[in-house]
Amino acid sequence: MSAEATNPATPGPVVPAVSRRRSLPRIDLRRLGRAALLGTASRGRLPDAIGHVVEAHRAHHPDADLEPLRRAYVLAESSHRGQMRKSGEPYITHPLAVTLILAELGAETTTLTASLLHDTVEDTEVTLDQVGEQFGAEVRFIVDGVTKLEKVDYGAAAEPETFRKMLVATGNDVRVMSIKLADRLHNMRTLGVMRPEKQARIAKVTRDVLIPLAERLGVQALKTELEDLVFAILHPEEYEHTRELIAGNASQADDPLAEFADAMRTVLRDADIPAEVLIRPRHFVSVHRVSRKRGRLRGCDFGRLLVLVNEDADCYGVLGELHTCMTPVVSEFKDFIAVPKFNLYQSLHTAVAREDGQVAEVLIRTHQMHKVAEAGVVALGNPYVASPEDQPREAAPADEARVDERVDPTRPGWLSRLLDWQEAAPDPDTFWSTLREDLAQDREITVFRPDGGTLGLPDGATCVDAAYAQYGEDAHACMGARVNGRLATLSTVLRDGDTVQLLMGQDPASEPSREWLEHAHTPAARIAIQRWLATHPAPAETDRADDSADGEAHAGAPSEPSGADAQAPDAPAAPGVQASRPAAAITVVDRPDASVRLAGCCTPVPPDEVTGFAVRGGVVTVHRAECAAVARMADAGRAAVDVSWGDTTGCRVTLVAESFGRPHLLADLTEAMALEGAEIVSATVEPPTQQRVRHTYTVQLPDAAHLPTLMRAMRNVPGVYDVDRARHHAPTA
């Protein structure tokens, strides 16, 4: 890790401090270097060199045991003694600086101990076993997780394989990535003497991998400074222009944000809501983005207002007062308290305007929310040990359980997905390029499964992605989906909060379609599909529905015909429902001898509520009472005829089944119908279209009351997604 560190005094991109924003401290490396060269302290006494670390650590953890820090510093200093950075400073200044960054963020003692030792195994004679013996298994694991793989062993693959190793370790302990992020921040701060091409290479990796990881872990303080440092290296002209914009705004006598802040303090004081109102300047990259979006910047565009309160309820109280006493910009309101972001972030976002057109963006959060917003998982202490208030109490009633728990920070959904697909990445290049692509997806959605479970997916994910997220490579057998209860194509893009039911086939030989690659948004889906396609020769990549249709033509028994010529001689001329004795099945109350016809538009069957209408020739056409044709004829002044069901011991019904193509589907479907006592009179299977097949069956039932059970049994056949009565579209009766 130390190879990226250089002399901070050497000219290079330097991000100027922005007034009114509390940034992470810049470390006086020369003072730390002098303290390190003076040697270690006497036994049991804290060395002067870690005084800054101890001070910062006690601010967050006043009762922390400092002995591990003392021993870790002694080992690190003695091990690195004689090693120098390219800046000429003693090497120990680097682990000290990294540890101070983490201490300022509120990291607990184990993290700081591992941070002091994070380069010892990589750059000195200290072994992992020695670290484990002296500091325990946790520190050993974290140090191992951040230790680079040797280029001698891995060559060009060393960097991607190091990140793969680090991510796997992070899956077991998120503190591994916390140290890596702080390590990269210090190296980026001191990148000045590197060759320009190496600066650019390191900055690009930071942009593509480290910054997205900082965002996902919620470590906003590290993310924003890394963004500015990368911006300065990769876009020096835009950086300089942004610097001039910020400097120009700072020189203005009037500060509209300060005026807004004063007005808010008055409003909240009058409402008796204890609150702290702060001006939070935007960092360089944020100002640059706003300038590209809005063009000419005004005073309020250079920062936002931060309102800090003590309780969650006070956040909404502040919101109500500001919206009542000031002019809210309703379109800017977002509630990330009720619905936290996937990286634990919680705040209310709003904006208020004044008469001159100035609009101030406002963030409202508690002090604890602010701590987590700035430091993310680092602020959670040791996430693997419950804090005292989380320990179960004797006889504590269930309803007293904590209600503020959010997503498990030790294994967030995005990390689980990443760890799943990285195992399938066939080579370091694929892993490296796919990792960057995956991390570029900066928003996560949650979709619900019918069984009550949830799936976390990146924004833009489709039903294909949901299938592979839920079933892994078994998703090859997915034949369709229902989204919010409606049939949807696998290419359907999912939205946050959707309910997704995946329709799975049962054939273990099922294969994915090449077209799915066009709709696969996640690496897990793409890699699984590509791997299947790569292991099967091109002739096998035919349309799955064509194969299944051919198989179905031979699947049924000889007595169960299929195809366009399968119409039985006594089948009805038009699809619908017929009683075996139509005159006996329907009784016309006032005209018992009238001829009766069941309407094809709604295909009534017992015990449907029915009504009739007289048509030419004295025939009475019978409709379901809720049929749309009934309403149209009633509106037209047609008189209804009172009808009722008579003998319904047997009826003939035509049903249409919609399914996804798969081998043996016809056999499974006809078997399910036979088990329900249905006698198949005729069957028609239309040519498959886009892997979907339409079946039309005319069946004889012993009793019309069996129809709902029959249709339910047909729908339960894997691959069948809908069954309905056949109907034609005659405009009137």
Beta strands, then each sheet from edge to edge (+ up, - down):
strand 1: 276-281
strand 2: 303-309
strand 3: 327-328
strand 4: 334-335
strand 5: 348-353
strand 6: 359-366
strand 7: 444-448
strand 8: 454-458
strand 9: 478-483
strand 10: 486-488
strand 11: 500-504
strand 12: 577-579
strand 13: 586-588
strand 14: 596-598
strand 15: 610-614
strand 16: 620-624
strand 17: 640-641
strand 18: 643-645
strand 19: 651-660
strand 20: 679-685
strand 21: 692-701
strand 22: 720-725
sheet 1: 1+ 2- 6- 5+ 3-
sheet 2: 1+ 2- 6- 5+ 4-
sheet 3: 7+ 8-
sheet 4: 10+ 9- 11+
sheet 5: 12+ 19- 21+ 20-
sheet 6: 12+ 19- 22+
sheet 7: 13+ 18-
sheet 8: 14+ 16+ 15- 17+
end
